[in-house]
Amino acid sequence: MVALILKAAALPSGATIAGKWLHAFTVGTVGTMTLAVMSRAALGHSGRPLAAPWPMPLAYLAISGAAIARVFGPPLSPDGYDQVIAGAGCLWITAFAIYLWIYAPILLLPRHDGKLG
């Protein structure tokens, strides 16, 4: 939603922040949906209940934080551009590291319900 609002603002105004709509879309929307689909599919295909394990909300917050930092950080701190981008990247990596930490055992061990597949 934020990405589309920024895109709409970019068209008539050419505002600098509005040009960040693509980062809001890719980092925020695509990143969150990728994480969500991977989480849901891993649980479903491993025969586990479709309830996210407790650390996964932290991963979703990290993805959202990465998107916010990537879009709004550089205009708010132009002198700290490199640090803002590195921080956004660290949040992105943290989100997927949490996924790996939680879901690697789920995906590597036999199905929870004992069925094949």
LUMPAVEX-700834 format. One record per atom (N, C-alpha, C): residue number from 1; residue in three letters; x, y, z. Coordinates in steps of 0.1 Angstrom, whole numbers, plus 2048, in hexadecimal, padded with zeros to 3 digits. Atoms other than C-alpha are relative to their C-alpha. Layout:
! residues N
<resi->NUM | resn->ALA | xx->X | yy->Y | zz->Z>
...
This chain:
! residues 117
<resi->1 | resn->MET | xx->808 | yy->7F4 | zz->800>
<resi->1 | resn->MET | xx->800 | yy->800 | zz->800>
<resi->1 | resn->MET | xx->809 | yy->80D | zz->800>
<resi->2 | resn->VAL | xx->7F7 | yy->7F5 | zz->800>
<resi->2 | resn->VAL | xx->81C | yy->818 | zz->809>
<resi->2 | resn->VAL | xx->807 | yy->802 | zz->7F3>
<resi->3 | resn->ALA | xx->7F9 | yy->7FF | zz->80D>
<resi->3 | resn->ALA | xx->82E | yy->810 | zz->7E9>
<resi->3 | resn->ALA | xx->7F7 | yy->806 | zz->7F5>
<resi->4 | resn->LEU | xx->809 | yy->7FA | zz->80A>
<resi->4 | resn->LEU | xx->80F | yy->819 | zz->7D4>
<resi->4 | resn->LEU | xx->7FD | yy->80F | zz->803>
<resi->5 | resn->ILE | xx->802 | yy->7F2 | zz->7FD>
<resi->5 | resn->ILE | xx->80A | yy->839 | zz->7E7>
<resi->5 | resn->ILE | xx->80C | yy->808 | zz->7FC>
<resi->6 | resn->LEU | xx->7F4 | yy->7F9 | zz->804>
<resi->6 | resn->LEU | xx->82E | yy->843 | zz->7E1>
<resi->6 | resn->LEU | xx->801 | yy->801 | zz->7F0>
<resi->7 | resn->LYS | xx->800 | yy->800 | zz->80F>
<resi->7 | resn->LYS | xx->82B | yy->839 | zz->7BC>
<resi->7 | resn->LYS | xx->7F6 | yy->80B | zz->7FB>
<resi->8 | resn->ALA | xx->80A | yy->7F6 | zz->804>
<resi->8 | resn->ALA | xx->80B | yy->84F | zz->7B9>
<resi->8 | resn->ALA | xx->806 | yy->80E | zz->803>
<resi->9 | resn->ALA | xx->7FA | yy->7F3 | zz->7FD>
<resi->9 | resn->ALA | xx->81E | yy->86C | zz->7CA>
<resi->9 | resn->ALA | xx->80B | yy->803 | zz->7F6>
<resi->10 | resn->ALA | xx->7F4 | yy->7FD | zz->809>
<resi->10 | resn->ALA | xx->83C | yy->868 | zz->7B2>
<resi->10 | resn->ALA | xx->7FB | yy->805 | zz->7F2>
<resi->11 | resn->LEU | xx->805 | yy->7FC | zz->80E>
<resi->11 | resn->LEU | xx->827 | yy->86C | zz->792>
<resi->11 | resn->LEU | xx->7FE | yy->80F | zz->7FE>
<resi->12 | resn->PRO | xx->802 | yy->7F2 | zz->802>
<resi->12 | resn->PRO | xx->81B | yy->890 | zz->796>
<resi->12 | resn->PRO | xx->80B | yy->809 | zz->806>
<resi->13 | resn->SER | xx->7F7 | yy->7F7 | zz->7F8>
<resi->13 | resn->SER | xx->835 | yy->89E | zz->7AF>
<resi->13 | resn->SER | xx->80F | yy->7FE | zz->7FD>
<resi->14 | resn->GLY | xx->7F2 | yy->803 | zz->801>
<resi->14 | resn->GLY | xx->856 | yy->88D | zz->7A8>
<resi->14 | resn->GLY | xx->807 | yy->801 | zz->80D>
<resi->15 | resn->ALA | xx->7F9 | yy->7FF | zz->7F3>
<resi->15 | resn->ALA | xx->85D | yy->88E | zz->7CD>
<resi->15 | resn->ALA | xx->80A | yy->7F5 | zz->802>
<resi->16 | resn->THR | xx->7F5 | yy->809 | zz->7FE>
<resi->16 | resn->THR | xx->87D | yy->87D | zz->7D7>
<resi->16 | resn->THR | xx->7FC | yy->7F3 | zz->807>
<resi->17 | resn->ILE | xx->805 | yy->80C | zz->7F8>
<resi->17 | resn->ILE | xx->86D | yy->866 | zz->7F1>
<resi->17 | resn->ILE | xx->7F7 | yy->7F8 | zz->7F8>
<resi->18 | resn->ALA | xx->80A | yy->808 | zz->808>
<resi->18 | resn->ALA | xx->852 | yy->85C | zz->7D8>
<resi->18 | resn->ALA | xx->807 | yy->7F7 | zz->7F6>
<resi->19 | resn->GLY | xx->7F9 | yy->809 | zz->809>
<resi->19 | resn->GLY | xx->86D | yy->84D | zz->7C2>
<resi->19 | resn->GLY | xx->805 | yy->7F3 | zz->806>
<resi->20 | resn->LYS | xx->7FC | yy->80C | zz->7F9>
<resi->20 | resn->LYS | xx->874 | yy->833 | zz->7DC>
<resi->20 | resn->LYS | xx->7F5 | yy->7F6 | zz->800>
<resi->21 | resn->TRP | xx->80B | yy->80A | zz->800>
<resi->21 | resn->TRP | xx->853 | yy->821 | zz->7D5>
<resi->21 | resn->TRP | xx->804 | yy->7F2 | zz->7FC>
<resi->22 | resn->LEU | xx->7FB | yy->80E | zz->804>
<resi->22 | resn->LEU | xx->865 | yy->804 | zz->7C4>
<resi->22 | resn->LEU | xx->806 | yy->7F9 | zz->80B>
<resi->23 | resn->HIS | xx->7FA | yy->807 | zz->7F4>
<resi->23 | resn->HIS | xx->879 | yy->7FD | zz->7E3>
<resi->23 | resn->HIS | xx->7F6 | yy->7FC | zz->80A>
<resi->24 | resn->ALA | xx->80B | yy->803 | zz->7F7>
<resi->24 | resn->ALA | xx->85A | yy->7FF | zz->7F8>
<resi->24 | resn->ALA | xx->7F9 | yy->7F3 | zz->7FB>
<resi->25 | resn->PHE | xx->807 | yy->80B | zz->805>
<resi->25 | resn->PHE | xx->84A | yy->7E6 | zz->7E1>
<resi->25 | resn->PHE | xx->808 | yy->7F3 | zz->801>
<resi->26 | resn->THR | xx->7F8 | yy->80C | zz->800>
<resi->26 | resn->THR | xx->867 | yy->7CE | zz->7DD>
<resi->26 | resn->THR | xx->804 | yy->7FB | zz->80E>
<resi->27 | resn->VAL | xx->7FB | yy->804 | zz->7F2>
<resi->27 | resn->VAL | xx->876 | yy->7CE | zz->800>
<resi->27 | resn->VAL | xx->7F4 | yy->7FD | zz->809>
<resi->28 | resn->GLY | xx->80B | yy->802 | zz->7F7>
<resi->28 | resn->GLY | xx->855 | yy->7D2 | zz->812>
<resi->28 | resn->GLY | xx->7F6 | yy->7F5 | zz->7FC>
<resi->29 | resn->THR | xx->80B | yy->808 | zz->805>
<resi->29 | resn->THR | xx->83A | yy->7C1 | zz->7FE>
<resi->29 | resn->THR | xx->805 | yy->7F2 | zz->7FB>
<resi->30 | resn->VAL | xx->7FB | yy->80D | zz->805>
<resi->30 | resn->VAL | xx->84D | yy->7A6 | zz->7EB>
<resi->30 | resn->VAL | xx->808 | yy->7F8 | zz->80B>
<resi->31 | resn->GLY | xx->7F9 | yy->806 | zz->7F6>
<resi->31 | resn->GLY | xx->864 | yy->79F | zz->808>
<resi->31 | resn->GLY | xx->7F7 | yy->7F9 | zz->80A>
<resi->32 | resn->THR | xx->80A | yy->805 | zz->7F6>
<resi->32 | resn->THR | xx->847 | yy->79B | zz->821>
<resi->32 | resn->THR | xx->7F9 | yy->7F4 | zz->7FA>
<resi->33 | resn->MET | xx->808 | yy->80B | zz->806>
<resi->33 | resn->MET | xx->833 | yy->785 | zz->809>
<resi->33 | resn->MET | xx->808 | yy->7F4 | zz->7FD>
<resi->34 | resn->THR | xx->7F7 | yy->80B | zz->802>
<resi->34 | resn->THR | xx->851 | yy->76F | zz->801>
<resi->34 | resn->THR | xx->802 | yy->7F9 | zz->80D>
<resi->35 | resn->LEU | xx->7FE | yy->806 | zz->7F2>
<resi->35 | resn->LEU | xx->857 | yy->769 | zz->826>
<resi->35 | resn->LEU | xx->7F3 | yy->7F9 | zz->804>
<resi->36 | resn->ALA | xx->80D | yy->806 | zz->7FC>
<resi->36 | resn->ALA | xx->832 | yy->763 | zz->82C>
<resi->36 | resn->ALA | xx->7FD | yy->7F3 | zz->7F9>
<resi->37 | resn->VAL | xx->803 | yy->80C | zz->808>
<resi->37 | resn->VAL | xx->82E | yy->74A | zz->810>
<resi->37 | resn->VAL | xx->809 | yy->7F5 | zz->804>
<resi->38 | resn->MET | xx->7F6 | yy->80B | zz->7FB>
<resi->38 | resn->MET | xx->84E | yy->737 | zz->81A>
<resi->38 | resn->MET | xx->7FC | yy->7FB | zz->80D>
<resi->39 | resn->SER | xx->804 | yy->804 | zz->7F2>
<resi->39 | resn->SER | xx->842 | yy->736 | zz->83E>
<resi->39 | resn->SER | xx->7F4 | yy->7F7 | zz->7FF>
<resi->40 | resn->ARG | xx->80D | yy->808 | zz->801>
<resi->40 | resn->ARG | xx->81F | yy->729 | zz->835>
<resi->40 | resn->ARG | xx->802 | yy->7F3 | zz->7F9>
<resi->41 | resn->ALA | xx->7FE | yy->80C | zz->808>
<resi->41 | resn->ALA | xx->82B | yy->710 | zz->81B>
<resi->41 | resn->ALA | xx->808 | yy->7F6 | zz->808>
<resi->42 | resn->ALA | xx->7F8 | yy->809 | zz->7F8>
<resi->42 | resn->ALA | xx->845 | yy->702 | zz->833>
<resi->42 | resn->ALA | xx->7F8 | yy->7F9 | zz->80A>
<resi->43 | resn->LEU | xx->808 | yy->806 | zz->7F6>
<resi->43 | resn->LEU | xx->82C | yy->6FC | zz->84E>
<resi->43 | resn->LEU | xx->7F6 | yy->7F6 | zz->7FA>
<resi->44 | resn->GLY | xx->80A | yy->808 | zz->806>
<resi->44 | resn->GLY | xx->811 | yy->6EE | zz->837>
<resi->44 | resn->GLY | xx->806 | yy->7F3 | zz->7FA>
<resi->45 | resn->HIS | xx->7FA | yy->80B | zz->806>
<resi->45 | resn->HIS | xx->829 | yy->6D7 | zz->824>
<resi->45 | resn->HIS | xx->807 | yy->7F6 | zz->80A>
<resi->46 | resn->SER | xx->7FA | yy->809 | zz->7F6>
<resi->46 | resn->SER | xx->838 | yy->6C9 | zz->844>
<resi->46 | resn->SER | xx->7F6 | yy->7FB | zz->80A>
<resi->47 | resn->GLY | xx->80A | yy->806 | zz->7F8>
<resi->47 | resn->GLY | xx->817 | yy->6C0 | zz->853>
<resi->47 | resn->GLY | xx->7FE | yy->807 | zz->80E>
<resi->48 | resn->ARG | xx->801 | yy->7F9 | zz->7F3>
<resi->48 | resn->ARG | xx->819 | yy->6DA | zz->86F>
<resi->48 | resn->ARG | xx->7F4 | yy->809 | zz->800>
<resi->49 | resn->PRO | xx->80B | yy->7F6 | zz->7FF>
<resi->49 | resn->PRO | xx->7FD | yy->6F1 | zz->87C>
<resi->49 | resn->PRO | xx->804 | yy->80D | zz->7F9>
<resi->50 | resn->LEU | xx->7FE | yy->7F3 | zz->807>
<resi->50 | resn->LEU | xx->7FA | yy->711 | zz->868>
<resi->50 | resn->LEU | xx->800 | yy->80C | zz->80A>
<resi->51 | resn->ALA | xx->7FE | yy->7F5 | zz->7F6>
<resi->51 | resn->ALA | xx->805 | yy->727 | zz->885>
<resi->51 | resn->ALA | xx->80F | yy->803 | zz->800>
<resi->52 | resn->ALA | xx->7F2 | yy->7FC | zz->800>
<resi->52 | resn->ALA | xx->825 | yy->73B | zz->882>
<resi->52 | resn->ALA | xx->807 | yy->7FE | zz->80D>
<resi->53 | resn->PRO | xx->7F8 | yy->801 | zz->7F4>
<resi->53 | resn->PRO | xx->840 | yy->732 | zz->89B>
<resi->53 | resn->PRO | xx->803 | yy->80E | zz->806>
<resi->54 | resn->TRP | xx->7FF | yy->7F3 | zz->7F9>
<resi->54 | resn->TRP | xx->846 | yy->74E | zz->8B5>
<resi->54 | resn->TRP | xx->80B | yy->80A | zz->7FA>
<resi->55 | resn->PRO | xx->7F6 | yy->7F6 | zz->804>
<resi->55 | resn->PRO | xx->866 | yy->75E | zz->8A5>
<resi->55 | resn->PRO | xx->7FC | yy->806 | zz->7F2>
<resi->56 | resn->MET | xx->803 | yy->7FA | zz->80D>
<resi->56 | resn->MET | xx->855 | yy->764 | zz->883>
<resi->56 | resn->MET | xx->7FA | yy->80E | zz->800>
<resi->57 | resn->PRO | xx->804 | yy->7F2 | zz->800>
<resi->57 | resn->PRO | xx->844 | yy->784 | zz->88C>
<resi->57 | resn->PRO | xx->80C | yy->80A | zz->801>
<resi->58 | resn->LEU | xx->7F4 | yy->7F7 | zz->800>
<resi->58 | resn->LEU | xx->867 | yy->792 | zz->893>
<resi->58 | resn->LEU | xx->805 | yy->801 | zz->7F2>
<resi->59 | resn->ALA | xx->7FB | yy->800 | zz->80E>
<resi->59 | resn->ALA | xx->870 | yy->788 | zz->86F>
<resi->59 | resn->ALA | xx->7F8 | yy->80A | zz->7F8>
<resi->60 | resn->TYR | xx->809 | yy->7F7 | zz->807>
<resi->60 | resn->TYR | xx->852 | yy->79B | zz->862>
<resi->60 | resn->TYR | xx->803 | yy->80E | zz->804>
<resi->61 | resn->LEU | xx->7FC | yy->7F3 | zz->7FB>
<resi->61 | resn->LEU | xx->85B | yy->7B9 | zz->877>
<resi->61 | resn->LEU | xx->80D | yy->805 | zz->7FA>
<resi->62 | resn->ALA | xx->7F3 | yy->7FC | zz->806>
<resi->62 | resn->ALA | xx->87F | yy->7B8 | zz->86A>
<resi->62 | resn->ALA | xx->7FE | yy->803 | zz->7F1>
<resi->63 | resn->ILE | xx->803 | yy->7FD | zz->80F>
<resi->63 | resn->ILE | xx->872 | yy->7B7 | zz->845>
<resi->63 | resn->ILE | xx->7FA | yy->80E | zz->7FF>
<resi->64 | resn->SER | xx->806 | yy->7F3 | zz->801>
<resi->64 | resn->SER | xx->85C | yy->7D5 | zz->84C>
<resi->64 | resn->SER | xx->80A | yy->80B | zz->804>
<resi->65 | resn->GLY | xx->7F6 | yy->7F6 | zz->7FC>
<resi->65 | resn->GLY | xx->878 | yy->7E7 | zz->85E>
<resi->65 | resn->GLY | xx->80A | yy->803 | zz->7F5>
<resi->66 | resn->ALA | xx->7F7 | yy->7FE | zz->80B>
<resi->66 | resn->ALA | xx->88F | yy->7E1 | zz->840>
<resi->66 | resn->ALA | xx->7F9 | yy->809 | zz->7F5>
<resi->67 | resn->ALA | xx->807 | yy->7F8 | zz->80B>
<resi->67 | resn->ALA | xx->875 | yy->7EF | zz->828>
<resi->67 | resn->ALA | xx->7FF | yy->80F | zz->805>
<resi->68 | resn->ILE | xx->801 | yy->7F2 | zz->7FA>
<resi->68 | resn->ILE | xx->86F | yy->80E | zz->83F>
<resi->68 | resn->ILE | xx->80E | yy->807 | zz->7FF>
<resi->69 | resn->ALA | xx->7F2 | yy->7FA | zz->800>
<resi->69 | resn->ALA | xx->895 | yy->814 | zz->842>
<resi->69 | resn->ALA | xx->804 | yy->803 | zz->7F2>
<resi->70 | resn->ARG | xx->7FB | yy->7FF | zz->80E>
<resi->70 | resn->ARG | xx->89B | yy->80F | zz->81D>
<resi->70 | resn->ARG | xx->7F9 | yy->80C | zz->7F9>
<resi->71 | resn->VAL | xx->807 | yy->7F6 | zz->807>
<resi->71 | resn->VAL | xx->880 | yy->827 | zz->812>
<resi->71 | resn->VAL | xx->801 | yy->80E | zz->807>
<resi->72 | resn->PHE | xx->800 | yy->7F3 | zz->7F9>
<resi->72 | resn->PHE | xx->880 | yy->842 | zz->82D>
<resi->72 | resn->PHE | xx->80D | yy->804 | zz->807>
<resi->73 | resn->GLY | xx->7F3 | yy->7FD | zz->7FA>
<resi->73 | resn->GLY | xx->8A3 | yy->83F | zz->83B>
<resi->73 | resn->GLY | xx->809 | yy->80A | zz->7F9>
<resi->74 | resn->PRO | xx->7F7 | yy->7F7 | zz->808>
<resi->74 | resn->PRO | xx->8B7 | yy->84F | zz->81F>
<resi->74 | resn->PRO | xx->7FC | yy->80F | zz->800>
<resi->75 | resn->PRO | xx->804 | yy->7F2 | zz->800>
<resi->75 | resn->PRO | xx->8A2 | yy->86F | zz->81D>
<resi->75 | resn->PRO | xx->801 | yy->807 | zz->80E>
<resi->76 | resn->LEU | xx->7FF | yy->7FA | zz->7F2>
<resi->76 | resn->LEU | xx->8A2 | yy->873 | zz->843>
<resi->76 | resn->LEU | xx->80F | yy->801 | zz->805>
<resi->77 | resn->SER | xx->7F2 | yy->7FF | zz->7FC>
<resi->77 | resn->SER | xx->8C8 | yy->86D | zz->846>
<resi->77 | resn->SER | xx->809 | yy->7FE | zz->7F4>
<resi->78 | resn->PRO | xx->7F8 | yy->801 | zz->80D>
<resi->78 | resn->PRO | xx->8D9 | yy->875 | zz->825>
<resi->78 | resn->PRO | xx->80F | yy->7FE | zz->803>
<resi->79 | resn->ASP | xx->7F2 | yy->802 | zz->7FD>
<resi->79 | resn->ASP | xx->8FB | yy->876 | zz->836>
<resi->79 | resn->ASP | xx->803 | yy->7F2 | zz->804>
<resi->80 | resn->GLY | xx->7FE | yy->80E | zz->7FB>
<resi->80 | resn->GLY | xx->8F6 | yy->853 | zz->844>
<resi->80 | resn->GLY | xx->7FB | yy->7F6 | zz->7F6>
<resi->81 | resn->TYR | xx->806 | yy->808 | zz->80A>
<resi->81 | resn->TYR | xx->8EB | yy->844 | zz->823>
<resi->81 | resn->TYR | xx->805 | yy->7F1 | zz->801>
<resi->82 | resn->ASP | xx->7FA | yy->80E | zz->800>
<resi->82 | resn->ASP | xx->903 | yy->826 | zz->824>
<resi->82 | resn->ASP | xx->7FB | yy->7F9 | zz->80D>
<resi->83 | resn->GLN | xx->804 | yy->807 | zz->7F3>
<resi->83 | resn->GLN | xx->8FA | yy->81E | zz->849>
<resi->83 | resn->GLN | xx->7F1 | yy->7FD | zz->7FF>
<resi->84 | resn->VAL | xx->80E | yy->803 | zz->801>
<resi->84 | resn->VAL | xx->8D5 | yy->820 | zz->842>
<resi->84 | resn->VAL | xx->7FD | yy->7F4 | zz->7F7>
<resi->85 | resn->ILE | xx->801 | yy->80B | zz->809>
<resi->85 | resn->ILE | xx->8D8 | yy->809 | zz->824>
<resi->85 | resn->ILE | xx->805 | yy->7F3 | zz->806>
<resi->86 | resn->ALA | xx->7FA | yy->80C | zz->7F9>
<resi->86 | resn->ALA | xx->8EE | yy->7F1 | zz->838>
<resi->86 | resn->ALA | xx->7F6 | yy->7FB | zz->80B>
<resi->87 | resn->GLY | xx->809 | yy->803 | zz->7F6>
<resi->87 | resn->GLY | xx->8D5 | yy->7F2 | zz->854>
<resi->87 | resn->GLY | xx->7F3 | yy->7F9 | zz->7FA>
<resi->88 | resn->ALA | xx->80B | yy->806 | zz->806>
<resi->88 | resn->ALA | xx->8B8 | yy->7EA | zz->83D>
<resi->88 | resn->ALA | xx->804 | yy->7F2 | zz->7FB>
<resi->89 | resn->GLY | xx->7FC | yy->80D | zz->805>
<resi->89 | resn->GLY | xx->8CC | yy->7CD | zz->82E>
<resi->89 | resn->GLY | xx->802 | yy->7F6 | zz->80C>
<resi->90 | resn->CYS | xx->7FF | yy->808 | zz->7F4>
<resi->90 | resn->CYS | xx->8D4 | yy->7C0 | zz->851>
<resi->90 | resn->CYS | xx->7F2 | yy->7FB | zz->805>
<resi->91 | resn->LEU | xx->80D | yy->804 | zz->7FC>
<resi->91 | resn->LEU | xx->8AF | yy->7C0 | zz->85A>
<resi->91 | resn->LEU | xx->7FA | yy->7F5 | zz->7F6>
<resi->92 | resn->TRP | xx->805 | yy->809 | zz->80A>
<resi->92 | resn->TRP | xx->8A7 | yy->7AE | zz->839>
<resi->92 | resn->TRP | xx->806 | yy->7F2 | zz->803>
<resi->93 | resn->ILE | xx->7F9 | yy->80D | zz->7FD>
<resi->93 | resn->ILE | xx->8C1 | yy->793 | zz->841>
<resi->93 | resn->ILE | xx->7FC | yy->7FA | zz->80D>
<resi->94 | resn->THR | xx->805 | yy->805 | zz->7F4>
<resi->94 | resn->THR | xx->8B5 | yy->790 | zz->864>
<resi->94 | resn->THR | xx->7F3 | yy->7F9 | zz->7FF>
<resi->95 | resn->ALA | xx->80D | yy->806 | zz->803>
<resi->95 | resn->ALA | xx->892 | yy->789 | zz->858>
<resi->95 | resn->ALA | xx->801 | yy->7F2 | zz->7FA>
<resi->96 | resn->PHE | xx->7FE | yy->80D | zz->806>
<resi->96 | resn->PHE | xx->89D | yy->76C | zz->842>
<resi->96 | resn->PHE | xx->809 | yy->7F7 | zz->808>
<resi->97 | resn->ALA | xx->7F8 | yy->808 | zz->7F7>
<resi->97 | resn->ALA | xx->8B6 | yy->760 | zz->85C>
<resi->97 | resn->ALA | xx->7F7 | yy->7FA | zz->80A>
<resi->98 | resn->ILE | xx->80A | yy->805 | zz->7F6>
<resi->98 | resn->ILE | xx->899 | yy->75C | zz->875>
<resi->98 | resn->ILE | xx->7F8 | yy->7F5 | zz->7F9>
<resi->99 | resn->TYR | xx->807 | yy->80A | zz->807>
<resi->99 | resn->TYR | xx->886 | yy->749 | zz->85A>
<resi->99 | resn->TYR | xx->809 | yy->7F3 | zz->7FF>
<resi->100 | resn->LEU | xx->7F7 | yy->80C | zz->802>
<resi->100 | resn->LEU | xx->8A4 | yy->732 | zz->854>
<resi->100 | resn->LEU | xx->802 | yy->7F9 | zz->80E>
<resi->101 | resn->TRP | xx->7FE | yy->805 | zz->7F2>
<resi->101 | resn->TRP | xx->8A9 | yy->72D | zz->87A>
<resi->101 | resn->TRP | xx->7F4 | yy->7F8 | zz->804>
<resi->102 | resn->ILE | xx->80C | yy->807 | zz->7FC>
<resi->102 | resn->ILE | xx->885 | yy->723 | zz->87F>
<resi->102 | resn->ILE | xx->7FC | yy->7F5 | zz->7F7>
<resi->103 | resn->TYR | xx->805 | yy->809 | zz->80A>
<resi->103 | resn->TYR | xx->87D | yy->711 | zz->85F>
<resi->103 | resn->TYR | xx->809 | yy->7F5 | zz->7FB>
<resi->104 | resn->ALA | xx->7F6 | yy->80A | zz->804>
<resi->104 | resn->ALA | xx->89D | yy->6FE | zz->857>
<resi->104 | resn->ALA | xx->7FD | yy->7F2 | zz->806>
<resi->105 | resn->PRO | xx->803 | yy->80D | zz->7FA>
<resi->105 | resn->PRO | xx->895 | yy->6E3 | zz->870>
<resi->105 | resn->PRO | xx->7F2 | yy->7FA | zz->7FB>
<resi->106 | resn->ILE | xx->80D | yy->804 | zz->805>
<resi->106 | resn->ILE | xx->871 | yy->6E2 | zz->865>
<resi->106 | resn->ILE | xx->801 | yy->7F9 | zz->7F2>
<resi->107 | resn->LEU | xx->7FF | yy->804 | zz->80E>
<resi->107 | resn->LEU | xx->87B | yy->6DD | zz->841>
<resi->107 | resn->LEU | xx->809 | yy->7F4 | zz->7FE>
<resi->108 | resn->LEU | xx->7F6 | yy->80B | zz->801>
<resi->108 | resn->LEU | xx->897 | yy->6C4 | zz->848>
<resi->108 | resn->LEU | xx->7FC | yy->7F3 | zz->807>
<resi->109 | resn->LEU | xx->805 | yy->80C | zz->7F8>
<resi->109 | resn->LEU | xx->885 | yy->6AD | zz->860>
<resi->109 | resn->LEU | xx->7F4 | yy->7FA | zz->7F9>
<resi->110 | resn->PRO | xx->80C | yy->806 | zz->806>
<resi->110 | resn->PRO | xx->869 | yy->694 | zz->856>
<resi->110 | resn->PRO | xx->7F4 | yy->808 | zz->804>
<resi->111 | resn->ARG | xx->80C | yy->7FA | zz->7FE>
<resi->111 | resn->ARG | xx->846 | yy->6A0 | zz->854>
<resi->111 | resn->ARG | xx->7FB | yy->7FE | zz->80F>
<resi->112 | resn->HIS | xx->805 | yy->801 | zz->7F2>
<resi->112 | resn->HIS | xx->836 | yy->6A7 | zz->876>
<resi->112 | resn->HIS | xx->7F4 | yy->7F6 | zz->802>
<resi->113 | resn->ASP | xx->80B | yy->809 | zz->7FF>
<resi->113 | resn->ASP | xx->817 | yy->693 | zz->86E>
<resi->113 | resn->ASP | xx->803 | yy->7F1 | zz->7FB>
<resi->114 | resn->GLY | xx->7FC | yy->80E | zz->804>
<resi->114 | resn->GLY | xx->82A | yy->674 | zz->862>
<resi->114 | resn->GLY | xx->7FD | yy->7FC | zz->7F2>
<resi->115 | resn->LYS | xx->804 | yy->803 | zz->80D>
<resi->115 | resn->LYS | xx->81D | yy->675 | zz->83F>
<resi->115 | resn->LYS | xx->80D | yy->801 | zz->7F7>
<resi->116 | resn->LEU | xx->7F5 | yy->7FE | zz->80A>
<resi->116 | resn->LEU | xx->834 | yy->672 | zz->820>
<resi->116 | resn->LEU | xx->7FF | yy->80D | zz->7FA>
<resi->117 | resn->GLY | xx->800 | yy->7F4 | zz->808>
<resi->117 | resn->GLY | xx->83F | yy->690 | zz->80D>
<resi->117 | resn->GLY | xx->806 | yy->80B | zz->808>
